[in-house]
Amino acid sequence: MNIKQIIIVVIIAVIFTVLTMQVYRDLNDHHTATDNNGNVVADGARKNGYRVLYSDDGTVKLAGMVKDGVPIGIWRRYDSEGNVVQEINQTKESYNPHRNKVTE
Protein backbone atom coordinates (compact mmCIF):
# COMPACT_ATOMS: atom_id res chain seq x y z
CA MET A 1 0.00 0.00 0.00
CA ASN A 2 1.21 3.46 -0.79
CA ILE A 3 0.75 6.47 1.51
CA LYS A 4 -2.42 7.68 -0.25
CA GLN A 5 -4.12 4.33 0.24
CA ILE A 6 -3.13 4.25 3.91
CA ILE A 7 -4.52 7.76 4.44
CA ILE A 8 -7.80 6.79 2.75
CA VAL A 9 -8.11 3.67 4.93
CA VAL A 10 -7.45 5.71 8.08
CA ILE A 11 -10.01 8.34 7.10
CA ILE A 12 -12.63 5.67 6.39
CA ALA A 13 -11.88 3.99 9.73
CA VAL A 14 -12.26 7.29 11.61
CA ILE A 15 -15.55 8.10 9.86
CA PHE A 16 -16.89 4.61 10.57
CA THR A 17 -15.89 4.87 14.25
CA VAL A 18 -17.56 8.28 14.68
CA LEU A 19 -20.78 7.11 13.00
CA THR A 20 -20.84 3.91 15.05
CA MET A 21 -20.38 5.87 18.28
CA GLN A 22 -23.28 8.21 17.38
CA VAL A 23 -25.62 5.29 16.61
CA TYR A 24 -24.59 3.59 19.87
CA ARG A 25 -25.30 6.78 21.85
CA ASP A 26 -28.70 7.19 20.19
CA LEU A 27 -29.66 3.56 20.84
CA ASN A 28 -28.50 3.75 24.45
CA ASP A 29 -30.16 7.03 25.35
CA HIS A 30 -32.21 5.47 28.15
CA HIS A 31 -31.25 6.77 31.57
CA THR A 32 -32.56 6.16 35.08
CA ALA A 33 -31.69 8.76 37.72
CA THR A 34 -31.90 8.04 41.44
CA ASP A 35 -31.68 10.16 44.56
CA ASN A 36 -29.23 9.54 47.42
CA ASN A 37 -31.56 6.87 48.86
CA GLY A 38 -31.76 4.92 45.62
CA ASN A 39 -35.29 6.06 44.74
CA VAL A 40 -35.95 6.55 41.02
CA VAL A 41 -36.53 10.25 40.32
CA ALA A 42 -36.36 10.19 36.50
CA ASP A 43 -36.55 7.49 33.87
CA GLY A 44 -36.49 7.35 30.09
CA ALA A 45 -34.66 9.11 27.32
CA ARG A 46 -32.04 11.64 28.29
CA LYS A 47 -31.62 13.22 24.86
CA ASN A 48 -34.40 12.09 22.49
CA GLY A 49 -37.60 10.30 23.43
CA TYR A 50 -40.08 9.95 26.29
CA ARG A 51 -39.05 11.04 29.81
CA VAL A 52 -40.81 10.51 33.16
CA LEU A 53 -40.04 12.39 36.39
CA TYR A 54 -41.19 11.03 39.75
CA SER A 55 -42.26 12.59 43.06
CA ASP A 56 -40.60 11.65 46.35
CA ASP A 57 -43.39 9.12 47.01
CA GLY A 58 -42.67 7.32 43.71
CA THR A 59 -45.71 8.53 41.76
CA VAL A 60 -45.35 10.07 38.31
CA LYS A 61 -44.97 13.83 38.65
CA LEU A 62 -44.24 14.93 35.08
CA ALA A 63 -44.01 13.18 31.70
CA GLY A 64 -43.26 14.24 28.15
CA MET A 65 -40.88 14.15 25.21
CA VAL A 66 -37.34 15.48 24.97
CA LYS A 67 -35.53 16.38 21.78
CA ASP A 68 -31.81 17.15 21.85
CA GLY A 69 -32.08 17.09 25.64
CA VAL A 70 -34.76 19.80 25.75
CA PRO A 71 -38.39 19.19 26.83
CA ILE A 72 -40.63 19.66 23.81
CA GLY A 73 -44.34 19.33 23.04
CA ILE A 74 -47.05 18.52 25.57
CA TRP A 75 -45.80 17.69 29.06
CA ARG A 76 -48.30 16.47 31.62
CA ARG A 77 -48.09 17.21 35.34
CA TYR A 78 -49.81 14.65 37.61
CA ASP A 79 -51.14 14.77 41.17
CA SER A 80 -50.34 12.06 43.74
CA GLU A 81 -53.33 10.00 42.55
CA GLY A 82 -52.17 9.93 38.94
CA ASN A 83 -54.62 12.50 37.59
CA VAL A 84 -53.44 15.01 35.00
CA VAL A 85 -53.55 18.43 36.68
CA GLN A 86 -51.75 20.47 34.05
CA GLU A 87 -50.69 20.24 30.43
CA ILE A 88 -47.75 22.36 29.39
CA ASN A 89 -47.00 23.05 25.73
CA GLN A 90 -43.24 23.17 25.98
CA THR A 91 -41.20 24.82 23.22
CA LYS A 92 -37.47 25.07 22.86
CA GLU A 93 -37.78 28.82 23.45
CA SER A 94 -39.81 28.46 26.67
CA TYR A 95 -37.43 25.95 28.28
CA ASN A 96 -35.29 27.43 31.05
CA PRO A 97 -32.12 25.29 31.36
CA HIS A 98 -31.06 27.12 34.53
CA ARG A 99 -34.09 25.73 36.34
CA ASN A 100 -33.41 22.27 34.82
CA LYS A 101 -37.10 21.50 34.54
CA VAL A 102 -40.14 22.26 32.46
CA THR A 103 -41.26 25.84 32.93
CA GLU A 104 -44.75 26.64 34.17
Backbone as JSON Lines, residues from 0, in Angstrom:
{"i":0,"aa":"M","n":[0.85,-1.19,0.0],"ca":[0.0,0.0,0.0],"c":[0.88,1.24,0.0]}
{"i":1,"aa":"N","n":[0.47,2.2,-0.8],"ca":[1.21,3.46,-0.79],"c":[0.58,4.39,0.26]}
{"i":2,"aa":"I","n":[1.17,5.54,0.47],"ca":[0.75,6.47,1.51],"c":[-0.67,6.98,1.29]}
{"i":3,"aa":"K","n":[-1.06,7.21,0.03],"ca":[-2.42,7.68,-0.25],"c":[-3.46,6.65,0.16]}
{"i":4,"aa":"Q","n":[-3.19,5.39,-0.13],"ca":[-4.12,4.33,0.24],"c":[-4.23,4.21,1.77]}
{"i":5,"aa":"I","n":[-3.13,4.33,2.45],"ca":[-3.13,4.25,3.91],"c":[-3.95,5.4,4.5]}
{"i":6,"aa":"I","n":[-3.77,6.6,3.96],"ca":[-4.52,7.76,4.44],"c":[-6.02,7.56,4.21]}
{"i":7,"aa":"I","n":[-6.38,7.05,3.06],"ca":[-7.8,6.79,2.75],"c":[-8.38,5.77,3.72]}
{"i":8,"aa":"V","n":[-7.64,4.7,3.99],"ca":[-8.11,3.67,4.93],"c":[-8.28,4.26,6.32]}
{"i":9,"aa":"V","n":[-7.35,5.08,6.75],"ca":[-7.45,5.71,8.08],"c":[-8.65,6.63,8.14]}
{"i":10,"aa":"I","n":[-8.86,7.43,7.12],"ca":[-10.01,8.34,7.1],"c":[-11.32,7.56,7.15]}
{"i":11,"aa":"I","n":[-11.42,6.5,6.38],"ca":[-12.63,5.67,6.39],"c":[-12.84,5.05,7.77]}
{"i":12,"aa":"A","n":[-11.78,4.59,8.39],"ca":[-11.88,3.99,9.73],"c":[-12.35,5.02,10.75]}
{"i":13,"aa":"V","n":[-11.85,6.23,10.68],"ca":[-12.26,7.29,11.61],"c":[-13.73,7.63,11.4]}
{"i":14,"aa":"I","n":[-14.15,7.78,10.16],"ca":[-15.55,8.1,9.86],"c":[-16.45,6.97,10.36]}
{"i":15,"aa":"F","n":[-16.1,5.75,10.11],"ca":[-16.89,4.61,10.57],"c":[-16.99,4.59,12.1]}
{"i":16,"aa":"T","n":[-15.89,4.86,12.78],"ca":[-15.89,4.87,14.25],"c":[-16.8,5.97,14.79]}
{"i":17,"aa":"V","n":[-16.72,7.16,14.23],"ca":[-17.56,8.28,14.68],"c":[-19.03,7.96,14.45]}
{"i":18,"aa":"L","n":[-19.38,7.46,13.29],"ca":[-20.78,7.11,13.0],"c":[-21.27,6.01,13.92]}
{"i":19,"aa":"T","n":[-20.46,5.0,14.16],"ca":[-20.84,3.91,15.05],"c":[-21.07,4.42,16.46]}
{"i":20,"aa":"M","n":[-20.22,5.31,16.94],"ca":[-20.38,5.87,18.28],"c":[-21.67,6.66,18.38]}
{"i":21,"aa":"Q","n":[-22.05,7.42,17.35],"ca":[-23.28,8.21,17.38],"c":[-24.5,7.29,17.42]}
{"i":22,"aa":"V","n":[-24.5,6.24,16.61],"ca":[-25.62,5.29,16.61],"c":[-25.71,4.62,17.98]}
{"i":23,"aa":"Y","n":[-24.6,4.22,18.55],"ca":[-24.59,3.59,19.87],"c":[-25.17,4.52,20.92]}
{"i":24,"aa":"R","n":[-24.77,5.79,20.89],"ca":[-25.3,6.78,21.85],"c":[-26.79,6.94,21.68]}
{"i":25,"aa":"D","n":[-27.27,7.01,20.44],"ca":[-28.7,7.19,20.19],"c":[-29.5,5.97,20.65]}
{"i":26,"aa":"L","n":[-28.96,4.77,20.43],"ca":[-29.66,3.56,20.84],"c":[-29.63,3.36,22.35]}
{"i":27,"aa":"N","n":[-28.65,3.92,23.01],"ca":[-28.5,3.75,24.45],"c":[-28.77,5.04,25.2]}
{"i":28,"aa":"D","n":[-29.81,5.74,24.76],"ca":[-30.16,7.03,25.35],"c":[-30.94,6.88,26.64]}
{"i":29,"aa":"H","n":[-31.41,5.67,26.96],"ca":[-32.21,5.47,28.15],"c":[-31.36,5.73,29.39]}
{"i":30,"aa":"H","n":[-31.97,6.41,30.35],"ca":[-31.25,6.77,31.57],"c":[-32.21,6.73,32.75]}
{"i":31,"aa":"T","n":[-31.79,6.15,33.84],"ca":[-32.56,6.16,35.08],"c":[-31.74,6.91,36.12]}
{"i":32,"aa":"A","n":[-32.35,7.96,36.69],"ca":[-31.69,8.76,37.72],"c":[-32.29,8.42,39.07]}
{"i":33,"aa":"T","n":[-31.43,8.33,40.08],"ca":[-31.9,8.04,41.44],"c":[-31.42,9.11,42.4]}
{"i":34,"aa":"D","n":[-32.13,9.24,43.52],"ca":[-31.68,10.16,44.56],"c":[-30.67,9.46,45.46]}
{"i":35,"aa":"N","n":[-30.25,10.11,46.53],"ca":[-29.23,9.54,47.42],"c":[-29.7,8.28,48.14]}
{"i":36,"aa":"N","n":[-31.02,8.07,48.21],"ca":[-31.56,6.87,48.86],"c":[-31.85,5.74,47.89]}
{"i":37,"aa":"G","n":[-31.54,5.95,46.62],"ca":[-31.76,4.92,45.62],"c":[-33.14,4.94,44.99]}
{"i":38,"aa":"N","n":[-33.95,5.94,45.33],"ca":[-35.29,6.06,44.74],"c":[-35.19,6.63,43.33]}
{"i":39,"aa":"V","n":[-35.94,6.06,42.4],"ca":[-35.95,6.55,41.02],"c":[-36.64,7.9,40.98]}
{"i":40,"aa":"V","n":[-35.95,8.91,40.44],"ca":[-36.53,10.25,40.32],"c":[-36.79,10.63,38.86]}
{"i":41,"aa":"A","n":[-36.15,9.93,37.92],"ca":[-36.36,10.19,36.5],"c":[-36.02,8.93,35.73]}
{"i":42,"aa":"D","n":[-36.77,8.69,34.66],"ca":[-36.55,7.49,33.87],"c":[-36.92,7.78,32.42]}
{"i":43,"aa":"G","n":[-36.18,7.2,31.51],"ca":[-36.49,7.35,30.09],"c":[-35.33,7.95,29.32]}
{"i":44,"aa":"A","n":[-35.68,8.55,28.2],"ca":[-34.66,9.11,27.32],"c":[-34.03,10.35,27.93]}
{"i":45,"aa":"R","n":[-32.75,10.46,27.8],"ca":[-32.04,11.64,28.29],"c":[-31.99,12.7,27.2]}
{"i":46,"aa":"K","n":[-31.8,12.26,25.95],"ca":[-31.62,13.22,24.86],"c":[-32.81,13.27,23.91]}
{"i":47,"aa":"N","n":[-33.29,12.13,23.44],"ca":[-34.4,12.09,22.49],"c":[-35.35,10.96,22.85]}
{"i":48,"aa":"G","n":[-36.61,11.32,23.12],"ca":[-37.6,10.3,23.43],"c":[-38.49,10.71,24.59]}
{"i":49,"aa":"Y","n":[-39.12,9.72,25.21],"ca":[-40.08,9.95,26.29],"c":[-39.37,9.95,27.64]}
{"i":50,"aa":"R","n":[-39.71,10.89,28.5],"ca":[-39.05,11.04,29.81],"c":[-40.12,11.13,30.89]}
{"i":51,"aa":"V","n":[-39.9,10.48,32.03],"ca":[-40.81,10.51,33.16],"c":[-40.04,10.96,34.41]}
{"i":52,"aa":"L","n":[-40.62,11.92,35.13],"ca":[-40.04,12.39,36.39],"c":[-40.98,11.98,37.52]}
{"i":53,"aa":"Y","n":[-40.42,11.56,38.65],"ca":[-41.19,11.03,39.75],"c":[-41.14,11.93,40.98]}
{"i":54,"aa":"S","n":[-42.21,11.89,41.78],"ca":[-42.26,12.59,43.06],"c":[-41.5,11.77,44.1]}
{"i":55,"aa":"D","n":[-41.29,12.35,45.27],"ca":[-40.6,11.65,46.35],"c":[-41.31,10.36,46.75]}
{"i":56,"aa":"D","n":[-42.64,10.32,46.62],"ca":[-43.39,9.12,47.01],"c":[-43.44,8.06,45.91]}
{"i":57,"aa":"G","n":[-42.76,8.3,44.78],"ca":[-42.67,7.32,43.71],"c":[-43.73,7.43,42.64]}
{"i":58,"aa":"T","n":[-44.68,8.36,42.79],"ca":[-45.71,8.53,41.76],"c":[-45.17,9.4,40.64]}
{"i":59,"aa":"V","n":[-45.76,9.25,39.45],"ca":[-45.35,10.07,38.31],"c":[-45.73,11.51,38.58]}
{"i":60,"aa":"K","n":[-44.76,12.4,38.44],"ca":[-44.97,13.83,38.65],"c":[-45.13,14.57,37.34]}
{"i":61,"aa":"L","n":[-44.31,14.2,36.34],"ca":[-44.24,14.93,35.08],"c":[-43.8,13.96,34.0]}
{"i":62,"aa":"A","n":[-44.39,14.08,32.8],"ca":[-44.01,13.18,31.7],"c":[-44.15,13.9,30.38]}
{"i":63,"aa":"G","n":[-43.21,13.64,29.47],"ca":[-43.26,14.24,28.15],"c":[-42.06,13.85,27.32]}
{"i":64,"aa":"M","n":[-41.95,14.46,26.16],"ca":[-40.88,14.15,25.21],"c":[-39.71,15.13,25.36]}
{"i":65,"aa":"V","n":[-38.52,14.62,25.07],"ca":[-37.34,15.48,24.97],"c":[-36.74,15.31,23.58]}
{"i":66,"aa":"K","n":[-36.23,16.4,23.06],"ca":[-35.53,16.38,21.78],"c":[-34.24,17.17,21.95]}
{"i":67,"aa":"D","n":[-33.13,16.55,21.64],"ca":[-31.81,17.15,21.85],"c":[-31.64,17.59,23.29]}
{"i":68,"aa":"G","n":[-32.22,16.82,24.22],"ca":[-32.08,17.09,25.64],"c":[-32.99,18.16,26.19]}
{"i":69,"aa":"V","n":[-33.87,18.7,25.35],"ca":[-34.76,19.8,25.75],"c":[-36.2,19.31,25.74]}
{"i":70,"aa":"P","n":[-36.97,19.56,26.84],"ca":[-38.39,19.19,26.83],"c":[-39.11,19.88,25.68]}
{"i":71,"aa":"I","n":[-39.95,19.13,24.98],"ca":[-40.63,19.66,23.81],"c":[-42.04,19.06,23.71]}
{"i":72,"aa":"G","n":[-42.98,19.83,23.21],"ca":[-44.34,19.33,23.04],"c":[-45.13,19.37,24.34]}
{"i":73,"aa":"I","n":[-46.17,18.54,24.41],"ca":[-47.05,18.52,25.57],"c":[-46.43,17.7,26.7]}
{"i":74,"aa":"W","n":[-46.23,18.35,27.84],"ca":[-45.8,17.69,29.06],"c":[-46.98,17.69,30.02]}
{"i":75,"aa":"R","n":[-47.18,16.58,30.69],"ca":[-48.3,16.47,31.62],"c":[-47.79,16.39,33.06]}
{"i":76,"aa":"R","n":[-48.39,17.21,33.91],"ca":[-48.09,17.21,35.34],"c":[-49.21,16.43,36.03]}
{"i":77,"aa":"Y","n":[-48.85,15.53,36.95],"ca":[-49.81,14.65,37.61],"c":[-49.85,14.93,39.11]}
{"i":78,"aa":"D","n":[-51.04,14.68,39.71],"ca":[-51.14,14.77,41.17],"c":[-50.74,13.41,41.76]}
{"i":79,"aa":"S","n":[-50.79,13.29,43.08],"ca":[-50.34,12.06,43.74],"c":[-51.23,10.86,43.45]}
{"i":80,"aa":"E","n":[-52.43,11.1,42.89],"ca":[-53.33,10.0,42.55],"c":[-53.24,9.61,41.08]}
{"i":81,"aa":"G","n":[-52.37,10.26,40.34],"ca":[-52.17,9.93,38.94],"c":[-53.06,10.67,37.97]}
{"i":82,"aa":"N","n":[-53.76,11.69,38.46],"ca":[-54.62,12.5,37.59],"c":[-53.83,13.63,36.95]}
{"i":83,"aa":"V","n":[-54.09,13.89,35.68],"ca":[-53.44,15.01,35.0],"c":[-53.99,16.31,35.59]}
{"i":84,"aa":"V","n":[-53.11,17.15,36.11],"ca":[-53.55,18.43,36.68],"c":[-53.13,19.62,35.84]}
{"i":85,"aa":"Q","n":[-52.2,19.39,34.91],"ca":[-51.75,20.47,34.05],"c":[-51.12,19.9,32.79]}
{"i":86,"aa":"E","n":[-51.38,20.56,31.68],"ca":[-50.69,20.24,30.43],"c":[-49.91,21.48,30.02]}
{"i":87,"aa":"I","n":[-48.64,21.27,29.73],"ca":[-47.75,22.36,29.39],"c":[-47.27,22.16,27.96]}
{"i":88,"aa":"N","n":[-47.51,23.13,27.09],"ca":[-47.0,23.05,25.73],"c":[-45.6,23.64,25.73]}
{"i":89,"aa":"Q","n":[-44.63,22.77,25.82],"ca":[-43.24,23.17,25.98],"c":[-42.6,23.4,24.61]}
{"i":90,"aa":"T","n":[-41.96,24.55,24.44],"ca":[-41.2,24.82,23.22],"c":[-39.74,25.0,23.59]}
{"i":91,"aa":"K","n":[-38.9,24.89,22.61],"ca":[-37.47,25.07,22.86],"c":[-37.2,26.46,23.45]}
{"i":92,"aa":"E","n":[-37.97,27.44,22.99],"ca":[-37.78,28.82,23.45],"c":[-38.26,29.01,24.9]}
{"i":93,"aa":"S","n":[-39.27,28.26,25.32],"ca":[-39.81,28.46,26.67],"c":[-39.06,27.66,27.73]}
{"i":94,"aa":"Y","n":[-38.18,26.76,27.32],"ca":[-37.43,25.95,28.28],"c":[-36.36,26.79,28.95]}
{"i":95,"aa":"N","n":[-36.28,26.69,30.27],"ca":[-35.29,27.43,31.05],"c":[-34.26,26.44,31.58]}
{"i":96,"aa":"P","n":[-33.1,26.3,30.94],"ca":[-32.12,25.29,31.36],"c":[-31.54,25.56,32.74]}
{"i":97,"aa":"H","n":[-31.61,26.8,33.21],"ca":[-31.06,27.12,34.53],"c":[-31.91,26.55,35.64]}
{"i":98,"aa":"R","n":[-33.2,26.34,35.36],"ca":[-34.09,25.73,36.34],"c":[-34.07,24.21,36.21]}
{"i":99,"aa":"N","n":[-33.55,23.71,35.07],"ca":[-33.41,22.27,34.82],"c":[-34.73,21.53,34.95]}
{"i":100,"aa":"K","n":[-35.81,22.17,34.55],"ca":[-37.1,21.5,34.54],"c":[-38.02,22.23,33.57]}
{"i":101,"aa":"V","n":[-39.16,21.65,33.34],"ca":[-40.14,22.26,32.46],"c":[-40.67,23.52,33.13]}
{"i":102,"aa":"T","n":[-40.76,24.6,32.36],"ca":[-41.26,25.84,32.93],"c":[-42.77,25.78,33.08]}
{"i":103,"aa":"E","n":[-43.3,26.62,33.92],"ca":[-44.75,26.64,34.17],"c":[-45.41,27.62,33.23]}
